[in-house]
Amino acid sequence: MTRHHAGLLDRVTAMLRPGADPPPAEHEEPEPPDPAVAAAVEDRLERLEALVEGLQDAVYRNARHQDERIEELQRRTEPDELARTLSADARRRGL
């Protein structure tokens, strides 16, 4: 058994003995935040929220633009529209 394992075994055995002292608390009460630090964090959070909202708006506008382009391409490749376009092109070229 390694030294690490032996130390771990000793700690576990000591904790399981009747009347053993409870292990020390790992988490103490947090200190109240410094008001200046809290204000700086809030300001930063507000700026980040504004950036995220701007990014969401840009993504939405881009998606709308792409949807419009796709709809236009679909309209232009409908059989009736395609036939009209090809016929007009043939007349213009004298075919």
N, C-alpha and C positions, 0 to 999 in steps of 0.2 A: 504494500500500500504506500502511495506517495505521501509526502509531507502535507500536500494540499488536502488530500483525502482524509488523512488522519485529523487535521485541524477541523475540517468540516464535520467529521464524525463526532469529535469532542464537543463542538458547539451544539449539534443536534441532540446529543445525549444529555448535555447540561440543560437544554430547554425542556426535555421530556421528564426530567426528575421532578418528583413532587416538591412543592415549595420553592421551585426555581424562580428567580426574579424574571419578570417579563423582559423581553428584548427591548433595547432602547428604541424610541420612536424614530422612524426614518424621516418622517415629514413633520416639520414644525409649522406653526402658523406663519403664513407669508407676511412679510412686512408690507405696510400700505404703500402703494405706488407713489413715487415722487410726482407732485402735480405738474411740474414742468415736463417731465418725461411722458406722463399721461396725455398732456395737451399736444405734445409733438407727435405721439402715436396717433391720436385722433385726427390731427391735421393730415398726416401721411395717409391714413385710411380714407379720408375724404377725397384726397387727390387720386388715390388708386381706384376708388369707386367711380370717379368721374372718367378716368381713363378706360375702365371696363365698359362703362355706358357708351363712350365714344366708339370703342371697338365693336360693341354689339350693333350700334347704328350702322357702322361701316360694313359689317358683315351682312346685315339685313339689306342695305342698299345694293351691295354686290350681288346678293342672291336674287333680288328683284330684277336687276339688270340681266343676269344670266337667264332667268325665267322668260323675260321678254324676248331675248335673242332666240331661245329655243322655240318659243311659240311662233316667231316670225319664220324660222327655218322650217318648222312643221307646216305652216301655212303655204310657204313657197313650194314645198315638195308634195302637196296634195295633188292627186292625179289630174283634176280639172285645171288647177292653176298651172301645173307643169305643162299640160297640153297647150294651154293658151300661150304660155311663154315661148314654147318651142315653135308654135305656129307663127307667132309674131316675129320671132328671130328668122325663120325661114323666109317669110315675106320680105323682111328688111334686106336679107342677103340675096333675094331673087332666086331662091331655090324652088 
